Amino acid sequence: MGKRLFVSVDLDGLADEVGAVQQRFAGTAGIRLTDPEQAHVTLKFLGETDPERVDDLVSELETAVAESGVDPFEARVGGLGVFPSLDYISVVWVGVREGHGDRELTALHEAIEDRTTALGFDAEDHEFTPHATVARMDHAGGKARVQDIVRTRDPDVGRLRVEEVRLTESVLREGGPEYATVDSIPL
């Protein structure tokens, strides 16, 4: 049986701040909030992975991090956005402020993308935007409220010291996904 894996930078220490942003959406029809304790920036979603490939994958991730040239850095998390668009919202997210960690995260993503696609993982089919998902829209009942909040609010979530990327397993449960760190790769 495979493991459902992704590579991330976790928003350690910012759960309360993420939760405060989520409170803006409390009671909105169609919104399902994510667990703020599990907030993270996904650098690469890998999907179902044979457990026997994990050692090779970790080795390639170590190489990718080294090739990225990214040293430990500080990121500023804030602002709101949606995917795929304000007209059709499926995901609500907080971003990484421009000039405050976004370039480093993008460099890590690109190096990881190169190494993982060389291993046979699917290439991303969209442009990378450093973000952490805070909510998902199950239906458009509260769309107008979400649009208004995203257009008019620019919350500061906080600062994050990024010193590693994590290979994370996602186990889908009835109450939502549970994440467990498989391995950590220091910058």
C-alpha positions as CSV (number, residue, x, y, z in Angstrom):
1,M,0.0,0.0,0.0
2,G,1.4,3.4,-1.0
3,K,1.9,6.5,1.2
4,R,0.3,9.7,0.2
5,L,3.2,12.2,0.3
6,F,4.0,15.8,-0.1
7,V,7.0,18.1,0.5
8,S,6.3,21.2,2.7
9,V,7.4,24.0,4.9
10,D,5.3,23.9,8.0
11,L,4.0,27.1,9.6
12,D,5.3,26.0,13.0
13,G,4.3,28.4,15.8
14,L,1.7,30.3,13.7
15,A,-1.4,28.1,14.4
16,D,-3.1,30.8,16.6
17,E,-2.5,33.4,14.0
18,V,-3.8,31.2,11.2
19,G,-6.8,30.5,13.4
20,A,-7.4,34.2,13.9
21,V,-7.5,34.7,10.1
22,Q,-9.9,31.7,9.8
23,Q,-12.3,33.3,12.3
24,R,-13.1,36.0,9.6
25,F,-14.8,33.2,7.7
26,A,-16.6,31.6,10.6
27,G,-20.3,30.9,9.9
28,T,-19.9,31.4,6.2
29,A,-22.0,29.0,4.2
30,G,-20.0,26.5,2.1
31,I,-16.7,27.1,3.9
32,R,-14.7,24.2,5.5
33,L,-11.8,25.5,7.6
34,T,-8.5,23.5,7.7
35,D,-6.7,22.6,10.9
36,P,-4.5,25.6,11.8
37,E,-2.1,23.3,13.6
38,Q,-1.4,21.6,10.2
39,A,-0.9,24.8,8.2
40,H,1.9,24.5,5.7
41,V,3.3,25.6,2.3
42,T,3.2,22.7,-0.1
43,L,6.4,22.8,-2.2
44,K,5.4,19.6,-4.1
45,F,2.5,17.2,-3.9
46,L,3.8,13.7,-4.7
47,G,0.7,11.6,-4.2
48,E,0.6,7.8,-3.7
49,T,4.2,6.6,-3.4
50,D,5.6,3.1,-3.0
51,P,7.2,3.0,0.6
52,E,10.2,1.3,-1.0
53,R,10.9,4.6,-2.9
54,V,11.1,6.8,0.2
55,D,14.8,6.4,0.8
56,D,15.6,7.4,-2.8
57,L,13.1,10.2,-2.6
58,V,14.7,11.6,0.6
59,S,18.2,11.4,-1.1
60,E,16.9,13.4,-4.1
61,L,15.2,15.9,-1.8
62,E,18.6,16.4,0.0
63,T,20.2,17.0,-3.4
64,A,17.4,19.4,-4.5
65,V,17.7,21.5,-1.3
66,A,21.5,21.7,-1.8
67,E,21.1,22.6,-5.5
68,S,18.5,25.3,-4.6
69,G,21.2,27.3,-2.9
70,V,18.7,28.4,-0.2
71,D,20.0,28.9,3.3
72,P,17.8,29.3,6.4
73,F,15.6,32.4,5.9
74,E,12.7,34.3,7.4
75,A,9.3,34.4,5.7
76,R,6.5,36.8,6.3
77,V,3.1,35.2,6.0
78,G,0.0,37.3,5.3
79,G,-2.6,38.5,2.8
80,L,-5.4,36.4,1.4
81,G,-6.0,34.8,-1.9
82,V,-8.1,32.1,-3.6
83,F,-7.8,29.3,-6.2
84,P,-8.6,29.1,-9.0
85,S,-10.3,32.6,-9.1
86,L,-12.6,34.9,-7.3
87,D,-15.4,33.9,-9.7
88,Y,-15.0,30.2,-8.8
89,I,-13.5,29.7,-5.4
90,S,-12.3,26.2,-4.3
91,V,-9.5,27.2,-1.9
92,V,-8.9,30.2,0.4
93,W,-5.3,30.8,1.4
94,V,-2.8,33.0,3.2
95,G,0.3,33.8,1.2
96,V,4.0,34.6,1.7
97,R,4.7,38.3,1.3
98,E,6.6,39.4,-1.8
99,G,10.2,39.9,-1.1
100,H,9.9,38.2,2.3
101,G,10.5,34.5,1.6
102,D,8.6,34.0,-1.7
103,R,11.8,33.8,-3.8
104,E,13.4,31.3,-1.5
105,L,10.3,29.1,-1.4
106,T,10.1,29.3,-5.2
107,A,13.7,28.3,-5.6
108,L,13.1,25.3,-3.3
109,H,10.0,24.4,-5.2
110,E,11.8,24.5,-8.6
111,A,14.7,22.4,-7.4
112,I,12.4,19.9,-5.8
113,E,10.2,19.8,-8.9
114,D,13.2,19.1,-11.1
115,R,14.4,16.2,-8.9
116,T,11.0,14.6,-8.3
117,T,9.9,14.7,-12.0
118,A,13.2,13.1,-12.9
119,L,12.2,10.3,-10.5
120,G,8.9,9.9,-12.4
121,F,6.5,12.0,-10.3
122,D,4.0,14.1,-12.2
123,A,5.0,17.6,-13.1
124,E,3.0,20.5,-11.7
125,D,0.4,21.8,-14.1
126,H,0.1,25.3,-12.6
127,E,2.4,28.1,-11.6
128,F,3.8,27.9,-8.0
129,T,2.3,30.4,-5.5
130,P,3.7,30.1,-2.0
131,H,0.6,29.8,0.2
132,A,-1.0,27.9,3.1
133,T,-4.6,26.7,2.6
134,V,-6.9,28.0,5.4
135,A,-10.3,26.9,4.0
136,R,-12.0,25.0,1.2
137,M,-15.3,25.9,-0.4
138,D,-17.7,23.0,-0.7
139,H,-20.4,25.1,-2.4
140,A,-20.9,28.7,-3.4
141,G,-23.5,29.7,-0.7
142,G,-21.1,32.1,1.0
143,K,-19.1,33.1,-2.1
144,A,-20.0,36.8,-1.9
145,R,-18.9,37.0,1.7
146,V,-15.6,35.2,0.9
147,Q,-15.0,37.5,-2.1
148,D,-15.6,40.6,0.1
149,I,-13.2,39.4,2.8
150,V,-10.5,38.5,0.3
151,R,-10.8,41.8,-1.5
152,T,-10.9,44.0,1.6
153,R,-8.7,42.3,4.2
154,D,-4.9,42.0,4.2
155,P,-4.1,40.2,7.5
156,D,-0.6,39.7,8.8
157,V,-0.2,36.2,10.0
158,G,3.4,36.4,11.2
159,R,7.0,35.7,10.7
160,L,8.4,32.2,10.2
161,R,12.0,31.0,10.4
162,V,12.5,28.4,7.7
163,E,15.3,26.0,8.4
164,E,14.1,22.8,6.8
165,V,11.7,21.2,4.4
166,R,9.7,18.1,5.4
167,L,8.6,15.0,3.5
168,T,5.1,14.6,5.0
169,E,2.6,11.7,4.8
170,S,-1.1,12.6,4.6
171,V,-3.5,10.1,5.9
172,L,-7.1,10.8,4.9
173,R,-9.5,10.4,7.8
174,E,-13.3,11.2,8.1
175,G,-12.5,14.3,10.1
176,G,-9.9,15.5,7.6
177,P,-6.3,14.7,6.8
178,E,-3.8,13.9,9.4
179,Y,-0.1,14.7,8.7
180,A,3.0,13.0,9.9
181,T,6.6,14.0,9.2
182,V,8.4,11.2,7.3
183,D,11.8,13.0,7.2
184,S,13.2,16.5,7.5
185,I,15.8,18.0,5.2
186,P,17.8,20.9,6.7
187,L,18.6,24.0,4.6
